Amino acid sequence: MIPRYNPNEVKQQSIQTKDEMLRVFNVWAGKHMPSNLANTTDNAVLLANHCHETYGFISIANLNASVQDLAGQLELAPTAPKKTAEEIDADWRAKDLKQRQQAEIDNRVSFDERAKKAEEAKKQAEAHDKIEATAQAQINHLLANFTINSTIPGKIDTTKTDECVKALSNIRINRGGKYSAQLTLKILQQAYYGESEGEIVRLAEKATLALIEASKPETDAERMSRERRPVLSSSHLHNYAR
């Protein structure tokens, strides 16, 4: 707060305009006034009159000098009473308690967040395990029901069947270094129509390469090419059919 200095209260005429006196005084009060000086109108008037009577005009330097000249006459800002040892100890205890309470809150939030993430991870793992179990059951069903017909009508070629089932059983696809029943099922379904061990191996290799290619991230050139492709609507197909 700047002291309420009124240039009209200056007793002596000055070479400065009232606006200039007020501007200089406000600058001094805002940036240079001693912090222990009381913010009162009486102090402002006393300092301004002393500047005029003693130095002839108001300036920052003259106001600072007037403060020294008027020592003992100017009102000083009240100082806070010095705290006792008991009060200092009480303040420290209150601050320490507040910090410990905040730490407990932060730890609680952190614990709850970790528990929430752990629960979400558990649910995701359970859902993944369920999908894997379903895929493995399908794999087992396909292997158990695979047969190769013999050249004799109504007969099964057990030798070729066993060879093919063994080849199909050797198909195991990993994801992240861990067996994946879902991916294995996809490859197995493509190789399932092979009628010899060699054909099953070739179909499995072809399907695996296609799976690897499909899993690669799309390049900018591929994305731009895809976006430029025309989208066929039902009307386009109808006109084409005609």
C-alpha positions in Angstrom: 0.0 0.0 0.0 1.4 3.5 -1.0 1.0 6.3 1.6 -1.9 8.7 0.7 0.3 11.6 -0.3 -1.6 14.8 -1.4 0.5 17.4 -3.2 -2.0 20.1 -2.1 -0.9 19.6 1.5 2.6 20.7 0.8 3.1 24.0 2.6 5.7 25.6 0.4 5.5 26.3 -3.3 7.6 24.1 -5.5 9.1 24.3 -9.0 7.5 20.9 -9.6 4.0 20.4 -10.8 1.6 18.5 -8.5 1.5 15.6 -11.0 5.3 15.4 -11.0 5.5 15.5 -7.2 2.9 12.7 -6.9 4.6 10.6 -9.6 8.0 10.8 -7.9 6.5 10.2 -4.5 4.6 7.1 -5.7 7.7 5.6 -7.3 9.7 6.1 -4.1 6.8 4.7 -1.9 6.5 1.6 -4.2 10.2 0.7 -4.5 12.4 2.7 -2.2 10.5 3.4 1.0 12.0 1.6 4.1 10.0 -1.5 5.0 9.9 -0.5 8.7 8.2 2.8 7.8 4.4 3.0 8.6 2.1 3.4 5.6 0.3 6.5 6.9 -0.8 9.8 5.5 0.9 11.7 8.4 4.3 10.2 7.3 3.7 11.2 3.7 2.8 14.8 4.5 5.8 15.1 6.9 8.3 13.8 4.4 6.9 15.9 1.5 7.0 19.2 3.5 10.5 18.4 4.8 11.7 17.8 1.2 10.5 21.2 0.2 11.7 23.1 3.2 15.1 21.5 3.3 15.9 20.4 -0.3 13.6 22.5 -2.4 11.9 19.7 -4.4 10.8 16.1 -4.2 13.1 13.4 -5.5 13.9 9.8 -4.5 17.3 10.9 -3.0 15.7 13.8 -1.1 13.0 11.5 0.3 15.6 9.0 1.4 17.5 11.8 3.1 14.3 13.1 4.7 13.7 9.7 6.3 17.1 10.0 7.9 16.5 13.6 9.0 13.2 12.8 10.5 14.3 9.7 12.4 12.3 9.5 15.6 9.4 11.6 14.2 8.1 9.2 11.6 5.7 6.4 12.5 7.2 3.0 12.2 5.4 -0.2 11.2 4.6 -2.5 14.1 6.9 -5.5 14.3 5.8 -9.0 15.0 6.5 -10.1 18.5 9.4 -12.5 18.9 8.2 -16.0 19.3 9.0 -18.0 22.4 10.7 -21.3 22.4 7.4 -23.0 23.1 5.7 -21.2 20.1 8.6 -22.2 17.8 8.3 -25.8 18.9 4.6 -25.8 18.4 4.9 -24.3 14.9 7.5 -27.0 14.0 5.2 -29.8 15.4 2.2 -28.5 13.4 4.3 -28.3 10.2 5.7 -31.8 10.8 2.2 -33.2 11.4 0.9 -31.6 8.2 3.7 -33.0 6.2 3.2 -36.5 7.6 -0.6 -36.3 7.0 0.1 -35.3 3.4 2.6 -38.1 3.0 0.0 -40.6 4.2 -2.6 -39.2 1.7 0.0 -39.4 -1.1 0.9 -43.0 -0.2 -2.7 -44.0 0.1 -3.4 -42.6 -3.4 -0.3 -44.4 -4.7 -1.4 -47.6 -3.1 -4.9 -47.4 -4.4 -3.6 -46.6 -7.9 -1.3 -49.6 -7.8 -4.1 -51.9 -6.5 -6.3 -50.6 -9.3 -3.7 -51.3 -12.0 -3.0 -54.7 -10.5 -6.7 -55.6 -10.6 -7.0 -54.5 -14.2 -3.9 -56.5 -15.2 -5.4 -59.5 -13.4 -8.7 -59.2 -15.4 -6.8 -58.9 -18.6 -4.7 -61.9 -17.8 -7.8 -63.9 -17.0 -9.5 -62.9 -20.2 -6.4 -63.8 -22.2 -6.1 -67.2 -20.5 -9.8 -67.9 -21.3 -9.2 -67.1 -25.0 -6.1 -69.2 -25.0 -7.9 -72.1 -23.4 -10.7 -71.9 -26.0 -8.2 -71.8 -28.9 -6.3 -74.8 -27.5 -9.6 -76.8 -27.1 -10.2 -76.1 -30.8 -6.7 -77.3 -31.7 -7.2 -80.5 -29.8 -10.5 -81.1 -31.5 -9.0 -80.6 -35.0 -6.1 -83.0 -34.2 -8.4 -85.6 -32.7 -10.7 -85.6 -35.8 -8.1 -85.4 -38.6 -8.1 -88.4 -41.0 -6.8 -89.2 -44.4 -9.0 -91.5 -46.5 -7.4 -94.7 -47.9 -7.6 -95.6 -51.6 -10.0 -98.3 -50.5 -13.5 -96.8 -50.2 -14.7 -96.4 -46.6 -11.2 -97.0 -45.1 -8.8 -94.6 -43.4 -5.1 -94.5 -44.2 -3.8 -94.7 -40.6 -0.2 -94.4 -41.6 -0.7 -91.1 -43.5 -3.2 -89.9 -40.9 -0.6 -90.4 -38.1 2.1 -88.7 -40.2 -0.2 -85.7 -40.9 -1.4 -85.4 -37.3 2.3 -85.4 -36.1 3.1 -82.6 -38.6 0.1 -80.6 -37.5 1.0 -81.2 -33.8 4.5 -79.8 -34.5 2.9 -76.4 -35.4 3.6 -74.1 -32.5 3.6 -70.3 -32.9 5.1 -68.1 -30.2 4.3 -64.5 -29.4 6.8 -62.6 -27.2 8.7 -65.8 -26.5 5.6 -67.5 -25.2 3.4 -70.2 -26.9 0.2 -68.7 -28.3 -2.7 -71.0 -28.9 -4.6 -68.3 -30.8 -1.8 -67.8 -33.4 -1.2 -71.5 -33.6 -4.8 -72.2 -34.3 -4.7 -69.7 -37.2 -1.8 -71.5 -38.8 -3.2 -74.9 -38.1 -6.5 -74.0 -39.8 -4.6 -73.1 -43.0 -2.4 -76.2 -42.9 -5.3 -78.6 -42.0 -6.3 -79.2 -45.6 -2.9 -80.7 -46.5 -3.1 -84.4 -47.4 0.6 -85.2 -46.7 3.2 -84.3 -44.2 5.1 -82.2 -46.8 2.0 -80.4 -48.0 1.1 -79.6 -44.4 4.6 -78.2 -43.7 4.4 -76.0 -46.9 0.9 -74.7 -46.0 2.0 -73.9 -42.5 5.1 -72.0 -43.7 3.1 -70.0 -46.2 0.5 -69.1 -43.5 3.2 -68.2 -41.0 4.9 -65.8 -43.5 1.5 -64.2 -44.3 0.9 -63.7 -40.6 4.3 -62.1 -40.1 3.8 -59.8 -43.1 0.3 -58.8 -41.8 1.8 -58.0 -38.4 4.3 -55.5 -39.8 3.5 -51.8 -39.2 2.1 -50.1 -42.3 4.6 -47.8 -44.1 3.7 -44.3 -45.2 3.8 -45.3 -48.8 1.5 -48.3 -48.1 -0.9 -46.0 -46.2 -1.0 -43.4 -49.0 -1.6 -46.2 -51.6 -4.5 -47.6 -49.5 -6.1 -44.2 -49.0 -6.0 -43.5 -52.8 -7.8 -46.8 -53.7 -11.4 -46.2 -54.8 -14.0 -47.5 -52.5 -16.6 -49.6 -54.3 -20.2 -49.0 -53.3 -23.1 -51.3 -53.9 -24.1 -49.2 -56.9 -20.7 -49.7 -58.4 -21.0 -53.4 -58.0 -24.5 -53.4 -59.4 -23.3 -51.5 -62.5 -20.3 -53.8 -62.9 -22.6 -56.9 -62.7 -24.8 -55.5 -65.5 
